[in-house]
């Protein structure tokens, strides 16, 4: 067996599989199969190739490998930003899923701008990604479809259901789990710590209240957001400070997410209001922080890992479908789970 080519290895300039194969005195065909785990490659050879990769710090170019097979191996992901912990968690799980399937994620941020999101889709198509994932998209199908040019696309948690394949957490069910939990604790007055006009929390709660024979106008009241550009904890603090100025205080706060809920708990503590004896607080997302601070939060677990694995499966199935079917409408929902914490308790008696 020939010895590796030391001159190339020591130079640290191995940037192609051709040079790497020459370094090992193996054929490109053998090296490629070893890297990709082909069963016909001997285990001894595979180990030698993988060990050499680490020794000379050689990494195959996924784009070049994909082009050789007629695809790039890239999945374009558009996100509204990176300021939301649960969103970051979803991207992390999606990336892990795609890596396990020999694909790489190319991430762009729309920063909640529809114009930016359109431009991102156009850029993804231009560089020939294999598929596109839109997280928390606010675009309509009529806007997205002409931009795709046949590239498979999946929406994850779109603002509203659209005519493209999508998967979403069942938010109506999530709000029912939270609301009915509070009803069992005899709560009948609620402050809503999320924006007016938000498309699924508010309408879901209105439907649920009416289903229980309650007047939504009497049991719910919105706290205004002082500055929506602040982080979630600051928003929760400011909104709760407003609630504490109301003459008729509610017995429970329903927050947009765990960060807002944690801000609310902090504001209540600073005001000397006991949680949950005097006021209950619910969150959404089941962040690690919400489980470690006290009181722990009653919240909703979205099952982010399972959600994003299913998202990856749907997109990969689209990649393997005929182009005529790749964009067929498919809307799946994932079941949330209520996580009980220390932040909710029986409503105080007035």
Secondary structure as the mmCIF struct_conf table of DSSP 4:
data_model
#
loop_
_struct_conf.conf_type_id
_struct_conf.id
_struct_conf.beg_label_comp_id
_struct_conf.beg_label_asym_id
_struct_conf.beg_label_seq_id
_struct_conf.end_label_comp_id
_struct_conf.end_label_asym_id
_struct_conf.end_label_seq_id
HELX_LH_PP_P HELX_LH_PP_P1 UNK A 2 UNK A 4
HELX_RH_AL_P HELX_RH_AL_P1 UNK A 6 UNK A 11
TURN_TY1_P TURN_TY1_P1 UNK A 12 UNK A 12
BEND BEND1 UNK A 16 UNK A 16
HELX_RH_AL_P HELX_RH_AL_P2 UNK A 17 UNK A 24
TURN_TY1_P TURN_TY1_P2 UNK A 25 UNK A 25
HELX_RH_AL_P HELX_RH_AL_P3 UNK A 28 UNK A 35
TURN_TY1_P TURN_TY1_P3 UNK A 36 UNK A 37
TURN_TY1_P TURN_TY1_P4 UNK A 39 UNK A 40
BEND BEND2 UNK A 41 UNK A 41
HELX_RH_AL_P HELX_RH_AL_P4 UNK A 43 UNK A 56
TURN_TY1_P TURN_TY1_P5 UNK A 57 UNK A 57
HELX_RH_AL_P HELX_RH_AL_P5 UNK A 62 UNK A 68
TURN_TY1_P TURN_TY1_P6 UNK A 69 UNK A 70
BEND BEND3 UNK A 71 UNK A 71
STRN STRN1 UNK A 74 UNK A 79
BEND BEND4 UNK A 80 UNK A 80
BEND BEND5 UNK A 82 UNK A 82
HELX_RH_AL_P HELX_RH_AL_P6 UNK A 85 UNK A 100
TURN_TY1_P TURN_TY1_P7 UNK A 101 UNK A 102
STRN STRN2 UNK A 104 UNK A 109
TURN_TY1_P TURN_TY1_P8 UNK A 111 UNK A 112
HELX_RH_AL_P HELX_RH_AL_P7 UNK A 114 UNK A 126
TURN_TY1_P TURN_TY1_P9 UNK A 127 UNK A 128
BEND BEND6 UNK A 130 UNK A 130
STRN STRN3 UNK A 131 UNK A 135
BEND BEND7 UNK A 136 UNK A 136
HELX_RH_AL_P HELX_RH_AL_P8 UNK A 141 UNK A 148
TURN_TY1_P TURN_TY1_P10 UNK A 149 UNK A 150
STRN STRN4 UNK A 152 UNK A 156
BEND BEND8 UNK A 157 UNK A 157
BEND BEND9 UNK A 159 UNK A 160
BEND BEND10 UNK A 163 UNK A 164
STRN STRN5 UNK A 166 UNK A 169
HELX_RH_AL_P HELX_RH_AL_P9 UNK A 171 UNK A 184
TURN_TY1_P TURN_TY1_P11 UNK A 185 UNK A 186
STRN STRN6 UNK A 190 UNK A 193
BEND BEND11 UNK A 194 UNK A 194
TURN_TY1_P TURN_TY1_P12 UNK A 196 UNK A 197
TURN_TY1_P TURN_TY1_P13 UNK A 199 UNK A 200
HELX_RH_AL_P HELX_RH_AL_P10 UNK A 201 UNK A 211
TURN_TY1_P TURN_TY1_P14 UNK A 212 UNK A 213
HELX_RH_AL_P HELX_RH_AL_P11 UNK A 216 UNK A 219
STRN STRN7 UNK A 220 UNK A 222
HELX_LH_PP_P HELX_LH_PP_P2 UNK A 223 UNK A 225
BEND BEND12 UNK A 226 UNK A 226
TURN_TY1_P TURN_TY1_P15 UNK A 228 UNK A 229
BEND BEND13 UNK A 230 UNK A 230
HELX_RH_AL_P HELX_RH_AL_P12 UNK A 232 UNK A 243
TURN_TY1_P TURN_TY1_P16 UNK A 244 UNK A 245
BEND BEND14 UNK A 246 UNK A 248
BEND BEND15 UNK A 251 UNK A 251
STRN STRN8 UNK A 252 UNK A 255
BEND BEND16 UNK A 256 UNK A 257
HELX_RH_AL_P HELX_RH_AL_P13 UNK A 258 UNK A 270
TURN_TY1_P TURN_TY1_P17 UNK A 271 UNK A 272
TURN_TY1_P TURN_TY1_P18 UNK A 275 UNK A 278
STRN STRN9 UNK A 280 UNK A 282
BEND BEND17 UNK A 284 UNK A 285
HELX_RH_AL_P HELX_RH_AL_P14 UNK A 288 UNK A 292
BEND BEND18 UNK A 293 UNK A 295
HELX_LH_PP_P HELX_LH_PP_P3 UNK A 296 UNK A 297
STRN STRN10 UNK A 298 UNK A 298
STRN STRN11 UNK A 299 UNK A 301
HELX_RH_AL_P HELX_RH_AL_P15 UNK A 304 UNK A 319
TURN_TY1_P TURN_TY1_P19 UNK A 320 UNK A 320
BEND BEND19 UNK A 321 UNK A 321
HELX_RH_AL_P HELX_RH_AL_P16 UNK A 323 UNK A 326
TURN_TY1_P TURN_TY1_P20 UNK A 327 UNK A 327
STRN STRN12 UNK A 331 UNK A 334
STRN STRN13 UNK A 337 UNK A 339
TURN_TY1_P TURN_TY1_P21 UNK A 342 UNK A 343
HELX_LH_PP_P HELX_LH_PP_P4 UNK A 346 UNK A 349
#
